[in-house]
Amino acid sequence: MNTFQILVAVFACVAAAAPQGYEAPRRDSEEVPILRDERVIENDGRYNFDVETGDGIVVSESGAPSADGGINSAGSYSYTAPDGTPVHVDFVADDKGFQPQSDLLPVAPEFPHPIPDFVKEQIAFAAEEDARRAKEPSNRYSAP
């Protein structure tokens, strides 16, 4: 065998051994039954679906085309987290992006929140620098 034939054989073995598609990891070997799977797709682009599985996953979503060519949708999903916590998320997805709502999602601090002293000092220092530079003659060209 020459080098070319060996390389072709090696690449063929690698290609045959590579995973042939994505398969979601299973928590166990037991199959989960689909209890409900209702889907409606209208000719004008509106849709609605409701899915419920035997392990407690529930998904409901509806949507319609928007004036800008996108899809506006809204719905909810719920499941039980591995630690046993029930998770429920309501969402809207439109021209403002995906907007989930849930008691379990982190919440940003109220604004205006307190500004740390070191930040206030840096802002004051920058303002002093700007004022000092404004008094100095500039060697930069500026339009008349």
KOLLUM-805608 format. One record per residue (C-alpha): residue in one letter; x, y, z. Coordinates in Angstrom, 2 decimals, padded with zeros to 5 digits. Each point is the difference from the previous one (the first is absolute). Example, Ala and Ser with C-alpha at 12.3 -4.5 7.8 and 13.67 -1.06 7.14 Angstrom:
# residues 2
+------+---------+---------+---------+
! rest !      c1 !      c2 !      c3 !
+------+---------+---------+---------+
!    A !  012.30 ! -004.50 !  007.80 !
!    S !  001.37 !  003.44 ! -000.66 !
+------+---------+---------+---------+
END
This chain:
# residues 144
+------+---------+---------+---------+
! rest !      c1 !      c2 !      c3 !
+------+---------+---------+---------+
!    M !  000.00 !  000.00 !  000.00 !
!    N !  001.16 !  003.50 ! -000.73 !
!    T ! -000.43 !  003.03 !  002.27 !
!    F ! -003.11 !  001.23 ! -001.83 !
!    Q ! -001.82 ! -003.32 !  000.46 !
!    I !  000.92 ! -000.07 !  003.69 !
!    L ! -001.32 !  003.55 !  000.51 !
!    V ! -003.26 ! -000.82 ! -001.80 !
!    A ! -000.43 ! -003.10 !  002.18 !
!    V !  000.68 !  002.00 !  003.19 !
!    F ! -002.48 !  002.75 ! -000.97 !
!    A ! -002.64 ! -002.60 ! -000.88 !
!    C !  000.44 ! -001.64 !  003.43 !
!    V ! -000.24 !  003.36 !  001.79 !
!    A ! -003.12 !  000.95 ! -001.96 !
!    A ! -001.65 ! -003.33 !  000.76 !
!    A !  000.85 !  000.26 !  003.70 !
!    A ! -001.26 !  003.60 !  000.40 !
!    P ! -003.40 !  000.50 !  001.62 !
!    Q ! -002.66 !  000.00 ! -002.68 !
!    G ! -002.26 !  002.63 !  001.55 !
!    Y ! -000.93 !  001.65 !  003.24 !
!    E ! -001.97 ! -001.98 !  002.50 !
!    A ! -001.17 !  001.75 !  003.15 !
!    P !  001.33 ! -001.56 !  003.19 !
!    R ! -002.52 ! -002.11 !  001.87 !
!    R ! -000.39 !  000.07 !  003.76 !
!    D ! -000.84 ! -003.68 ! -000.06 !
!    S ! -000.79 ! -002.72 ! -002.47 !
!    E ! -003.76 !  000.28 !  000.48 !
!    E ! -001.92 !  001.69 ! -002.79 !
!    V ! -002.15 !  002.95 !  000.98 !
!    P ! -003.50 ! -000.05 ! -001.49 !
!    I ! -001.49 !  003.00 ! -001.80 !
!    L ! -003.32 !  000.64 !  001.71 !
!    R ! -001.14 !  002.86 ! -002.20 !
!    D !  001.27 !  001.38 ! -003.31 !
!    E ! -002.36 !  002.49 ! -001.60 !
!    R !  001.25 !  002.14 ! -002.87 !
!    V ! -001.87 !  002.44 ! -002.20 !
!    I !  001.66 !  001.86 ! -002.87 !
!    E ! -002.15 !  002.42 ! -001.97 !
!    N !  000.62 !  000.98 ! -003.63 !
!    D !  000.63 !  003.62 !  001.01 !
!    G !  002.93 ! -001.02 !  002.23 !
!    R ! -001.76 ! -000.05 !  003.35 !
!    Y !  000.76 ! -003.04 !  002.11 !
!    N ! -000.77 ! -001.56 !  003.35 !
!    F !  001.35 ! -003.07 !  001.73 !
!    D ! -000.38 ! -001.73 !  003.34 !
!    V !  002.21 ! -002.91 !  001.07 !
!    E !  000.03 ! -001.95 !  003.26 !
!    T !  002.24 ! -002.93 !  000.87 !
!    G ! -000.28 ! -002.72 !  002.60 !
!    D !  002.90 !  001.40 !  002.02 !
!    G ! -001.77 !  003.31 !  000.64 !
!    I !  001.30 !  002.20 ! -002.82 !
!    V ! -002.70 !  002.33 ! -001.34 !
!    V !  000.52 !  002.42 ! -002.92 !
!    S ! -002.58 !  002.34 ! -001.46 !
!    E !  000.67 !  002.60 ! -002.67 !
!    S ! -001.89 !  002.06 ! -002.55 !
!    G !  001.24 !  002.44 ! -002.55 !
!    A ! -000.78 !  002.06 ! -003.06 !
!    P !  001.94 !  001.85 ! -002.69 !
!    S !  000.88 !  003.59 !  000.83 !
!    A ! -000.11 !  003.01 ! -002.30 !
!    D !  003.81 !  000.02 ! -000.30 !
!    G !  000.18 ! -003.57 ! -001.31 !
!    G !  000.87 ! -001.66 !  003.31 !
!    I ! -002.10 ! -002.13 !  002.29 !
!    N ! -001.52 !  001.21 !  003.26 !
!    S ! -000.56 ! -002.84 !  002.41 !
!    A ! -001.01 ! -000.52 !  003.60 !
!    G ! -000.33 ! -003.00 !  002.22 !
!    S !  001.28 ! -001.88 !  002.98 !
!    Y !  001.91 ! -003.08 !  000.98 !
!    S !  000.35 ! -001.88 !  003.23 !
!    Y !  001.94 ! -002.95 !  001.34 !
!    T !  001.52 ! -001.32 !  003.20 !
!    A !  003.68 !  000.82 !  000.51 !
!    P !  002.38 ! -002.82 !  001.00 !
!    D ! -000.07 !  001.24 !  003.60 !
!    G ! -003.82 ! -000.30 !  000.06 !
!    T ! -000.76 !  003.70 ! -000.42 !
!    P ! -003.05 !  000.64 ! -002.18 !
!    V !  000.94 !  002.40 ! -002.82 !
!    H ! -002.56 !  002.09 ! -001.87 !
!    V !  000.94 !  002.63 ! -002.59 !
!    D ! -002.35 !  002.28 ! -001.94 !
!    F !  001.51 !  001.75 ! -003.01 !
!    V ! -000.55 !  002.40 ! -002.85 !
!    A !  002.25 !  000.04 ! -003.05 !
!    D ! -000.39 !  002.94 ! -002.36 !
!    D !  001.97 !  002.88 ! -001.50 !
!    K !  001.39 !  000.70 !  003.49 !
!    G !  001.45 ! -003.54 !  000.25 !
!    F ! -000.72 ! -002.91 !  002.32 !
!    Q ! -001.51 !  001.28 !  003.26 !
!    P ! -000.40 ! -002.74 !  002.61 !
!    Q ! -001.83 !  000.52 !  003.30 !
!    S !  000.47 ! -002.33 !  002.97 !
!    D !  000.43 !  000.21 !  003.75 !
!    L !  003.15 ! -002.10 ! -000.45 !
!    L !  001.80 !  002.42 ! -002.36 !
!    P !  002.55 !  002.40 !  001.51 !
!    V ! -001.13 !  003.61 !  000.31 !
!    A !  002.24 !  003.00 ! -000.62 !
!    P !  000.28 !  002.50 !  002.85 !
!    E ! -002.35 !  002.97 !  000.01 !
!    F !  001.31 !  003.06 ! -001.81 !
!    P !  001.28 !  002.39 !  000.97 !
!    H !  001.94 ! -002.16 !  002.36 !
!    P !  002.64 !  001.47 !  002.33 !
!    I !  003.19 !  000.97 ! -001.81 !
!    P !  003.14 ! -001.11 !  001.86 !
!    D !  002.31 !  002.76 !  001.27 !
!    F !  002.95 ! -001.12 ! -002.15 !
!    V ! -002.16 !  000.44 ! -003.11 !
!    K ! -001.05 !  003.50 !  001.10 !
!    E !  003.67 !  000.87 !  000.59 !
!    Q !  000.95 ! -001.23 ! -003.49 !
!    I ! -002.81 !  002.04 ! -001.58 !
!    A !  001.14 !  003.15 !  001.86 !
!    F !  003.63 ! -000.63 ! -001.03 !
!    A ! -001.01 ! -000.37 ! -003.66 !
!    A ! -002.02 !  003.24 !  000.17 !
!    E !  003.01 !  001.85 !  001.48 !
!    E !  002.24 ! -001.36 ! -002.78 !
!    D ! -002.49 !  001.08 ! -002.65 !
!    A ! -000.21 !  003.52 !  001.50 !
!    R !  003.80 !  000.28 !  000.15 !
!    R !  000.41 ! -001.14 ! -003.60 !
!    A ! -002.66 !  002.46 ! -001.16 !
!    K !  002.16 !  002.89 !  001.33 !
!    E !  003.17 ! -001.20 ! -001.74 !
!    P !  000.62 !  000.94 ! -003.63 !
!    S ! -000.55 ! -002.91 ! -002.35 !
!    N !  002.54 ! -001.08 ! -002.60 !
!    R ! -002.72 ! -001.79 ! -001.97 !
!    Y ! -001.48 !  001.43 ! -003.14 !
!    S ! -003.66 !  000.81 !  000.16 !
!    A ! -002.24 !  001.33 ! -002.70 !
!    P ! -000.52 !  003.78 !  000.02 !
+------+---------+---------+---------+
END
